[in-house]
């Protein structure tokens, strides 16, 4: 029996050879959902809307927990790529923007390499900075640095949006793509409320 026939007929063979792809895919979707929720809850806390329904300490605790779950989802999205048999990535391709050759892109007729992957890599570093300053107790003494680092969240949501649209298997078209666009429009609306609030406070 050929390896192709075995792959098509034996479920355990399919599971053994494709688990990394399914895990990366599922973790990416989960991370995207958590990112949208984190953005909405974070902005809701800044504007004070969330405190109408939840005590501040509980709201911050929930936001922190969501951040930890988001970090775990990101790790589960990235690490299995090192073991994928169909689209192999090495450590350099995961850590260096444009090091990967996966899905090269052209913008206005100009080759820009694997821009979709590069946006994911850059987002990864920004996420690390945000999570580090959020979970590190030392940063409580440097509120301004924490606040400035948290502004990277706006860049992350934009980069992740295009990263997902450009290389996401489930977001090429159809319902999932429409829901992803709608979710980001909702986040955009909350960002508008946040800056409106900022302007009214003259912060």
C-alpha positions in Angstrom: 0.0 0.0 0.0 1.4 3.4 -1.0 1.9 6.1 1.5 -0.7 8.2 -0.3 -3.3 5.4 -0.1 -2.4 4.8 3.6 -2.8 8.5 4.4 -6.3 8.5 2.7 -7.6 5.3 4.3 -6.0 5.2 7.8 -7.4 7.8 10.3 -4.5 7.3 12.7 -2.0 8.2 9.9 -3.9 11.4 9.0 -4.0 12.3 12.7 -0.3 11.7 13.2 0.7 13.7 10.1 -1.7 16.6 10.4 -2.2 17.3 14.1 0.3 20.2 14.0 -1.7 21.9 11.2 -5.0 21.4 13.0 -3.6 22.6 16.3 -2.0 25.7 14.7 -5.2 26.5 12.9 -7.4 26.1 16.0 -5.1 28.0 18.3 -4.9 30.8 15.7 -8.7 31.1 15.7 -8.8 31.0 19.5 -6.1 33.7 19.7 -8.0 35.9 17.3 -11.2 35.6 19.3 -9.4 36.3 22.6 -7.6 39.3 21.0 -10.9 40.9 20.0 -12.3 40.3 23.5 -9.2 41.7 25.1 -9.4 44.8 23.0 -13.0 45.4 23.8 -12.7 44.7 27.6 -9.5 46.8 27.8 -11.1 49.8 26.1 -14.3 49.3 28.1 -12.3 49.5 31.3 -10.6 52.7 30.2 -13.9 54.4 29.3 -15.5 53.1 32.5 -18.3 51.3 30.7 -17.4 47.9 32.0 -17.4 49.1 35.6 -21.2 49.7 35.3 -21.6 45.9 35.2 -18.5 44.6 37.1 -16.4 45.7 40.0 -13.0 47.2 38.9 -10.8 44.5 40.6 -12.9 41.7 39.0 -12.8 43.4 35.6 -9.0 43.7 35.8 -8.6 40.1 37.0 -10.7 38.9 34.1 -8.7 41.0 31.6 -5.5 39.6 33.1 -6.7 36.0 32.8 -7.8 36.6 29.2 -4.3 37.9 28.5 -2.7 34.7 29.9 -5.1 32.5 27.8 -4.3 34.6 24.8 -0.6 34.1 25.3 -1.1 30.3 25.6 -3.1 30.3 22.4 -0.3 32.2 20.6 2.3 29.7 21.8 0.1 26.8 20.6 -0.3 28.6 17.3 3.4 29.1 16.8 5.3 26.2 18.3 3.6 23.4 16.3 4.9 25.0 13.1 8.3 23.6 14.0 6.9 20.1 13.7 4.6 20.5 10.7 5.5 18.0 7.9 3.7 19.8 5.1 4.6 23.4 5.7 7.8 23.2 7.7 9.1 26.3 9.5 12.4 26.6 11.3 13.3 28.7 14.3 14.7 31.6 12.2 11.5 31.7 10.0 9.4 31.9 13.1 11.5 34.6 14.8 12.7 36.7 11.8 10.2 38.7 9.7 10.4 37.9 6.0 12.7 34.9 6.6 9.9 32.5 5.6 9.0 31.8 2.0 5.4 30.8 2.7 2.9 32.6 0.5 4.9 35.3 -1.1 2.9 38.5 -1.7 2.9 41.3 -4.3 1.6 44.8 -3.5 1.0 47.1 -6.5 3.1 44.8 -8.5 6.1 44.8 -6.1 7.2 41.6 -4.4 7.2 42.0 -0.7 8.0 38.5 0.4 5.9 36.6 2.9 4.3 39.7 4.2 1.5 37.8 5.9 3.9 35.7 8.0 6.1 38.8 8.7 3.1 40.7 10.2 2.5 37.7 12.4 6.2 37.7 13.6 6.2 41.4 14.3 2.9 41.0 16.2 4.5 38.3 18.3 7.2 40.6 19.5 4.7 43.3 20.3 2.6 40.8 22.2 5.6 39.7 24.2 6.3 43.3 25.2 2.7 43.9 26.2 2.4 40.7 28.2 5.8 41.2 29.9 4.9 44.7 31.1 1.5 43.6 32.2 2.5 40.6 34.2 5.8 41.9 35.6 5.2 43.5 39.0 8.2 45.7 38.6 6.4 47.6 35.9 3.8 48.8 38.4 6.4 51.5 39.3 6.6 52.6 35.7 3.0 53.2 34.8 3.8 55.5 31.9 6.0 52.8 30.3 3.3 50.2 30.8 0.7 52.6 29.2 2.9 53.4 26.2 3.6 49.7 25.7 -0.1 48.9 25.9 -0.6 51.3 22.9 1.0 48.6 20.8 -2.3 46.7 21.1 -3.7 48.9 18.4 -0.9 47.9 16.0 -1.3 44.2 17.0 -5.0 44.1 16.1 -4.2 45.7 12.7 -1.3 43.4 12.0 -3.1 40.3 13.1 -6.1 41.2 11.0 -4.0 41.3 7.8 -1.9 38.3 8.9 -5.1 36.3 9.2 -6.7 37.5 6.0 -3.5 37.0 4.0 -2.6 33.5 5.1 -5.4 32.2 7.3 -6.9 28.9 5.8 -10.3 29.5 7.3 -10.5 33.2 6.4 -10.1 33.1 2.7 -13.8 33.6 2.1 -17.2 32.7 3.5 -18.7 33.1 7.0 -15.5 33.0 9.0 -14.0 35.9 6.9 -17.2 37.9 7.3 -17.3 37.4 11.1 -13.6 38.3 11.4 -14.2 41.6 9.4 -17.3 42.4 11.6 -15.4 41.6 14.8 -12.6 44.0 13.8 -15.2 46.7 12.8 -16.6 46.4 16.3 -13.1 46.8 17.8 -12.7 49.8 15.6 -15.9 51.3 17.0 -14.6 50.8 20.5 -11.3 52.4 19.6 -13.3 55.4 18.4 -15.1 55.6 21.7 -11.8 55.3 23.6 -10.3 58.3 21.7 -13.5 60.3 22.1 -13.3 59.6 25.8 -9.6 60.6 25.8 -10.4 63.9 24.1 -13.3 64.7 26.6 -10.9 64.1 29.5 -8.1 66.1 27.8 -5.7 63.3 28.8 
